[in-house]
């Protein structure tokens, strides 16, 4: 939990210095419906559509932050209570990460904290392909997390491996890419010249696996606040 712990320490330092913990602030978090989260894309194989993931949303002084998680539930309390949550469960981590994103958005240290909708993930994937070609050139890429539009956009242009946790995906060829299980993570990292990693790894506490000497691009809204604190590269151009 090294990276997540560091992120929380940095956030708490800011919250304390800004006297945010002492104010009567209410933070509420709830899982969004699929339509609230991503609208109505033409595709139907995003993890949130199949019930494998849920999108937690926190609201802080009118500003919103989100976190993908496998857990469901609601939370309401003060920022102090969020800061005191033990980060030992998926639910607690999702509440903290979504709250971090909302507070970071409110204080303008992070932007683009709301997930894109409808067919914007396809546009994001096209932009990602261009970004990688222009910034990194032709690299072997390991994609962590099944993001359908990204897999489809990248595999015609780059050598690509994809690792996912969903047992229903593992061993299947989807969007032209063979989906490998977590037991292949280490080998896929070693093979890669560039890691493309879902920000959900922060909320499920697997992120430390991907902080190696390899260049890494995190994608998605979940990691918005943490990326700003840690100077991680994040790609999420279509979010709000």
C-alpha positions in Angstrom: 0.0 0.0 0.0 3.0 2.2 -0.4 1.7 4.5 -3.1 -1.8 4.8 -1.7 -0.4 5.6 1.7 1.8 8.3 0.2 -1.1 9.8 -1.6 -3.2 9.9 1.6 -0.4 11.5 3.5 0.0 14.2 0.9 -3.7 14.8 0.8 -4.1 15.0 4.6 -1.3 17.5 4.8 -3.2 19.7 2.4 -6.5 19.2 4.1 -5.0 20.1 7.5 -3.1 23.1 6.2 -6.3 24.4 4.6 -8.3 23.8 7.8 -10.7 21.6 5.8 -10.9 18.9 8.4 -12.3 21.5 11.0 -15.1 22.7 8.8 -18.6 21.2 8.9 -18.2 19.7 5.5 -20.3 16.8 4.4 -19.0 14.3 1.9 -21.5 11.8 0.3 -20.6 8.9 -1.9 -22.9 6.6 -3.8 -22.6 4.1 -6.6 -23.9 5.5 -9.9 -26.2 3.6 -12.2 -24.6 2.5 -15.5 -26.4 5.3 -17.4 -25.4 7.9 -14.9 -21.8 6.7 -15.1 -21.2 6.3 -18.9 -24.4 7.1 -20.6 -25.5 4.9 -23.5 -22.5 3.9 -25.6 -23.0 1.8 -28.7 -20.8 -0.9 -27.2 -22.0 -3.2 -24.4 -18.9 -4.8 -23.0 -17.6 -2.2 -20.6 -17.0 -3.7 -17.2 -19.6 -1.4 -15.6 -22.2 -2.6 -18.0 -21.7 -6.2 -17.0 -21.9 -5.5 -13.3 -18.2 -6.2 -12.7 -17.5 -2.7 -11.6 -19.4 0.2 -10.0 -18.6 3.9 -10.1 -18.6 5.6 -6.7 -19.2 9.3 -6.7 -18.3 11.8 -4.0 -19.6 15.3 -3.8 -17.7 18.0 -1.9 -19.0 21.6 -1.9 -20.7 20.9 -5.2 -17.6 19.4 -6.9 -17.6 15.7 -7.9 -15.0 13.0 -7.9 -15.3 9.4 -8.9 -13.7 6.0 -8.3 -14.3 2.6 -10.0 -14.6 -0.2 -7.5 -15.9 -3.8 -7.2 -17.9 -2.8 -4.1 -21.3 -1.3 -3.6 -22.6 0.9 -0.8 -23.1 4.5 0.3 -21.2 6.7 2.8 -22.0 10.1 4.3 -19.9 11.9 6.8 -17.3 14.6 7.3 -13.9 15.0 5.6 -12.3 14.1 8.9 -14.2 10.8 8.9 -13.1 10.0 5.4 -9.5 10.8 6.4 -9.8 8.3 9.3 -11.1 5.4 7.2 -8.7 2.4 7.3 -7.7 1.7 3.7 -8.1 -2.0 4.2 -11.3 -2.7 2.1 -12.3 -1.9 -1.5 -15.2 0.1 -0.2 -13.1 2.3 2.1 -10.5 2.9 -0.6 -13.1 3.8 -3.1 -14.7 6.3 -0.7 -11.3 7.9 0.0 -10.2 8.0 -3.6 -13.5 9.5 -4.9 -13.4 12.1 -2.1 -9.8 12.9 -2.9 -10.8 13.5 -6.5 -13.7 15.7 -5.5 -11.6 17.8 -3.1 -8.8 18.1 -5.6 -11.3 19.3 -8.2 -12.7 21.9 -5.8 -9.2 23.2 -5.1 -8.2 23.1 -8.8 -5.3 20.7 -8.3 -7.0 18.2 -10.5 -9.3 18.4 -13.5 -11.4 16.0 -15.5 -12.8 14.0 -12.6 -16.1 12.9 -14.2 -16.2 9.9 -16.5 -16.9 10.5 -20.2 -20.2 9.2 -21.6 -21.9 7.7 -24.6 -19.4 7.2 -27.5 -16.7 9.5 -26.0 -14.5 6.4 -24.9 -14.0 5.7 -28.6 -12.7 9.2 -29.2 -10.5 8.9 -26.2 -9.0 5.7 -27.6 -8.3 7.3 -30.9 -6.6 10.2 -29.1 -4.6 7.8 -27.0 -3.3 6.0 -30.0 -2.1 9.3 -31.5 -0.6 10.4 -28.2 1.5 7.2 -27.8 2.7 7.3 -31.4 3.7 11.0 -31.1 5.2 10.8 -27.6 6.7 7.2 -27.3 6.8 5.9 -30.9 6.4 2.2 -31.7 6.4 0.4 -28.3 5.4 -2.9 -26.9 2.4 -2.0 -24.7 0.8 -3.9 -21.8 -2.7 -2.8 -21.1 -3.8 -3.4 -17.5 -7.6 -3.6 -17.3 -10.0 -4.5 -20.1 -10.9 -1.1 -21.7 -12.7 -2.3 -24.9 -12.2 0.9 -27.0 -8.5 1.2 -26.1 -7.8 -2.5 -26.9 -9.5 -2.1 -30.3 -7.8 1.1 -31.2 -4.3 0.1 -30.1 -3.8 -3.5 -31.3 -3.6 -2.8 -35.0 -0.7 -0.3 -34.4 1.3 -1.7 -31.5 2.4 -5.1 -30.1 -0.2 -5.4 -27.3 -0.8 -7.6 -24.3 -3.8 -7.2 -22.0 -4.2 -8.4 -18.4 -7.5 -8.4 -16.6 -9.0 -9.7 -13.4 -12.5 -10.8 -14.7 -12.5 -14.6 -15.0 -15.1 -14.4 -17.7 -12.7 -12.4 -19.9 -9.5 -14.4 -19.2 -8.6 -16.6 -22.1 -11.0 -14.9 -24.5 -10.0 -12.9 -27.5 -11.9 -9.6 -27.3 -11.5 -6.6 -29.6 -8.7 -8.6 -31.3 -6.7 -9.1 -28.1 -6.1 -12.2 -26.0 -7.0 -11.4 -22.4 -4.6 -12.8 -19.9 -5.1 -13.4 -16.2 -3.3 -11.8 -13.2 -0.8 -14.7 -13.0 0.7 -13.3 -16.2 1.1 -9.7 -14.8 4.8 -9.9 -14.0 5.7 -11.4 -17.4 3.6 -8.9 -19.2 5.2 -6.0 -17.4 8.7 -7.4 -18.2 7.8 -7.8 -21.8 6.4 -4.3 -22.2 8.2 -1.1 -23.1 5.2 1.0 -22.0 2.5 0.3 -19.4 -1.0 1.6 -19.9 -2.7 1.1 -16.5 -6.3 1.7 -15.3 -6.5 4.2 -12.5 -8.7 1.6 -10.7 -5.5 0.0 -9.5 -5.3 2.8 -7.0 -8.7 1.9 -5.5 -8.1 -1.9 -5.5 -4.6 -1.3 -4.1 -2.6 -3.1 -6.8 -1.0 0.1 -8.2 2.5 -0.6 -6.6 2.9 -3.5 -9.1 3.0 -1.1 -12.0 5.3 1.6 -10.5 8.5 0.2 -12.0 11.3 1.7 -14.1 9.0 1.3 -17.2 7.1 4.4 -18.5 3.5 4.2 -17.4 0.4 6.1 -18.5 -2.6 5.8 -16.1 -6.0 6.3 -17.7 -9.4 7.2 -16.2 -11.0 9.4 -13.7 -10.2 7.3 -10.6 -6.6 8.4 -10.4 -7.2 12.1 -11.1 -6.3 13.5 -7.7 -3.5 11.0 -7.0 -1.8 11.7 -10.4 -1.7 15.4 -9.5 0.0 14.7 -6.2 2.4 12.2 -7.5 3.2 13.7 -10.9 2.1 10.5 -12.7 1.2 10.8 -16.4 -2.6 10.5 -16.8 -4.6 10.3 -20.0 -8.2 11.1 -19.8 -9.0 13.8 -22.4 -12.8 13.2 -22.8 -13.7 13.3 -19.1 -15.4 16.4 -17.6 
